[in-house]
């Protein structure tokens, strides 16, 4: 099935702290344009450069474990839209190989760093009206569905190292990407004009100049240094716009006349010439640790009634003077939240009410009384082949999932919950000691290695480290692995130690590991085939048989021929 819609709103965040976790988006860069082209064309079905190279393994925990057998996923070129598209699609297909269609979101995390400085959300369907999706899709579509199933979107939130251990930074990344399912796209009615001034970066985050309380969806918390100063929109019938409306001078204590479209009593009225609005000084008070969604966030997420959303401050016509944002750029609408050092600017205060938004976007359907409050999420951890049995890593992922689920509930003020969904039922059992394997991902935790005996051409099997035969159990012996430097358990009769200083030193199967002077006869079902794995030193000669004949005689013959030629040349030179 085609998994990606025409809309690809990708929100990326900087990797290195103390960079703002809600900061840099790659949506306008070539890699994202390439992804959008592939999405528009539905090109994955015809793209054969992204094989399904991930395999599911039982995790026994609250997430699905996918193993990158050959490192192809880790080696993805994340600057290529085609490869990014293929990598995400491969993870989703591997997920559905063993999981039912019973989740609303799939969240992908890797155990390893990837060459990609951010996280993103891929919207696949939307059935909600009144939240501004029409403002973000190329075709202006409010409702769409590219999955024909329960899945609504995919979160790719980068590496596990970003999360857990009290990481507010990682929590902010996750909360923002998940809320992009609904936020932030709404416009508002600014005195009869459809305005997008609430929006900042990529028109999918709140503006730097919008009072969002420091929401995970960006914006800022602002303090009005000149006192409360709500300014109502000017009456459109008076022919004035919001910036030229009749507004009182706050320092003079005058307030606009109610008939001119402003709040307050009917005191002193500005009535001469083109009226101007009073500029105020504002200072950011945004806190890095604030992870609560704003009331406007909750409304568009279907978790708050319209009457619960208080009036919101928007600073219009801002004068930023020499104020710079977190990345040293002149402050602008697209700047990230100012959570480190406060910034002071001046501007015209404007009150935006939820009614202003509804006049443009329409009422939210479904509303907060009927919207879904429980969201099912399939968390996925992609690991290297050698990490499939790393219990500490798997336990950490479980802890991270628990933490993210809890943080979401807190951020929504307990109005919504996440449920981490996973099932090991359809995932093949890991293979025990002695079973054939292709990679370590095939093997069980008590036999986590996939290797073969030293100088043997017998198949690779699941095994474990050992020092004595007794540690391996009945029918197994403790012998050197193919690298020649460590011991592991193999089927009895295939273990022996290579000669050391001219003496054979192979553990005797019946001695509990005591070396003997004569190696046992090897049972090799593939006898007669040339040995291709060279032992340490780089030479496979003299250690096996070809057709049952010794390799020693041909080697002596070759050396003798070269020696004779050398002697003839030496005599000729005299």
Buried (B, 14 or more C-beta within 10 A) or exposed (E): EBBBBBBBBBBBBBBEEEBBBBBBBBBEEEBBEBBBBBBBEBBBEEBEEBEEBBBBBBBEBBBBBBBBBBEBBBEBBBBBBBBBBBBBBBBBBBBBBBBEEEBBBBBBBBBBEBEBBBBBBBBBBBEBBBBBBBBBBEEEBBEBEBBEBEBBBBBBBBBBBBBBEEBBBBBBBBBBBBBBBBBBBBBBBBBBBEBBBBBBBBBBBBBBBBBBBBBBBBBBBBEBEBEEBBBBBBBBEBEBBBBBBBBBBBEEEBBBBBEBBBEBEEEBBBEEEEBBBBBBEBBBBBEBEBBBBBBBBBBBBBBBBBEEBEBBBBBBEBEBEEBBBBEEEEBBBBBBBBBEEEBEBBBBBBBBBBEBBBBBBBEBEBBBEEBEEEBBBBBBBBBBBBBBBBEEBBEBBBBBBBBBBEBBBEBBEEBBBBEBBBEBEEBEEBBEBBBEBBBBBBBBBEBBBBBBBBBBBBEBBBBBEBEBBEBBEEEBBBBBBBEBEEBBBBBBBBBBBBEEEEEBBBBBBEEEBEBBEEBBEBEBEEEEEEBEBBBEEEEBEEBBBEEEEEBEEEEEEEEEEEEEEEEEEEEEEE
